[in-house]
């Protein structure tokens, strides 16, 4: 089973990684950790690279601490719109599932739509959404 874990560095992404690890360990697995840097029309800055590397490293550490093998974890950093890049990478990598956290926002943010909601709308791949209060 190939699982994509998009991360933004939040606790919600960390919870999703823990859930993904539990699923992965029950299968012959490959994990892909993805971080999308918003594309503002400029080349990526050094601090953005460092932040992306740190975000990816945090999730990779969680996966390894959960029992996943490092050689079964791939990492990808992309520039662009997060929902579109998540779906694009899922398609390109042929993943079986996207495991993504959500903040469970309401009000204006809910009207505008979150990354998770947009991924749910445009993905052809099964999406497992980990709720904000889930204790993985």
C-alpha positions in Angstrom: 0.0 0.0 0.0 1.3 3.4 -1.0 0.2 6.2 1.4 0.7 10.0 0.8 1.0 12.1 3.9 0.7 15.8 3.1 2.1 18.0 5.9 2.0 21.7 6.8 4.0 21.2 10.0 0.9 21.4 12.3 -0.1 19.0 15.1 -2.9 17.9 12.7 -0.3 16.7 10.2 1.5 14.9 13.0 -1.7 13.1 14.0 -2.3 12.1 10.4 1.3 10.7 10.2 0.6 8.5 13.3 -2.6 7.2 11.7 -0.8 6.6 8.4 1.9 4.6 10.2 -0.7 2.4 11.9 -2.3 1.6 8.6 1.1 1.1 6.8 2.4 -1.3 9.4 -0.5 -3.7 8.6 0.5 -3.8 4.9 3.4 -4.0 2.6 3.9 -0.3 2.5 5.5 2.7 1.0 5.0 6.2 2.6 5.4 9.5 0.8 5.7 12.6 2.9 4.8 15.8 1.0 5.2 19.4 1.9 4.0 22.1 -0.5 5.6 25.6 -0.4 3.1 28.2 -1.6 4.2 29.6 -5.0 4.2 33.4 -4.9 5.9 33.7 -8.3 9.4 34.0 -6.9 12.0 31.4 -6.5 12.1 29.6 -3.1 14.1 31.4 -0.4 16.6 29.7 1.8 14.4 30.0 4.9 11.6 28.3 3.0 13.8 25.4 2.1 14.9 25.1 5.7 11.3 25.2 6.9 10.2 22.6 4.4 13.1 20.3 5.3 12.3 20.7 9.0 8.6 20.0 8.5 9.4 16.9 6.4 11.9 15.7 9.0 9.4 16.1 11.9 6.9 13.8 10.1 9.6 11.3 9.1 10.8 11.1 12.7 7.2 10.4 13.8 6.9 7.6 11.2 10.1 6.0 12.3 9.2 6.3 16.0 5.9 4.6 15.1 7.8 1.6 13.7 8.1 2.4 10.0 11.4 1.7 8.2 13.3 4.7 6.9 14.0 3.0 3.5 10.2 2.8 3.0 9.7 6.5 3.4 10.1 9.0 0.5 9.9 12.7 0.8 8.8 15.3 -1.7 8.8 19.1 -1.5 6.8 20.9 -4.2 6.0 24.6 -5.0 2.4 25.6 -5.8 -1.1 25.4 -4.5 -1.4 22.7 -1.8 -4.6 21.0 -2.8 -3.6 20.8 -6.5 -0.1 19.6 -5.7 -1.4 17.0 -3.2 -3.7 15.5 -5.8 -1.1 15.8 -8.6 1.6 13.9 -6.5 -1.0 11.3 -5.5 -1.7 10.6 -9.1 1.9 10.7 -10.3 3.1 8.4 -7.5 0.1 6.0 -7.8 -0.9 6.2 -4.2 -3.7 4.1 -2.7 -4.6 6.6 0.0 -4.0 10.1 1.1 -4.0 10.5 4.9 -4.4 14.2 5.9 -5.2 16.0 9.0 -7.8 18.8 9.4 -8.2 21.7 11.8 -11.9 21.4 11.9 -12.3 25.2 11.4 -15.6 27.0 11.2 -16.9 30.4 10.3 -15.1 32.3 7.6 -12.4 29.7 7.1 -15.1 27.1 6.6 -16.8 29.2 3.9 -13.5 29.8 2.1 -12.6 26.1 2.3 -9.5 24.4 3.7 -6.8 22.5 1.9 -8.3 19.2 3.2 -11.8 20.1 1.9 -10.4 21.0 -1.5 -8.4 17.8 -1.7 -11.6 15.9 -0.9 -13.4 17.7 -3.8 -10.8 17.1 -6.5 -9.1 13.8 -5.5 -9.6 10.5 -7.4 -7.8 8.7 -4.6 -9.3 7.6 -1.3 -8.8 10.3 1.3 -8.7 9.6 5.0 -9.3 12.7 7.0 -8.0 12.6 10.6 -10.1 14.9 12.8 -8.5 17.5 15.1 -9.4 15.8 18.3 -8.3 12.3 17.3 -5.7 10.9 19.7 -3.5 8.7 17.5 
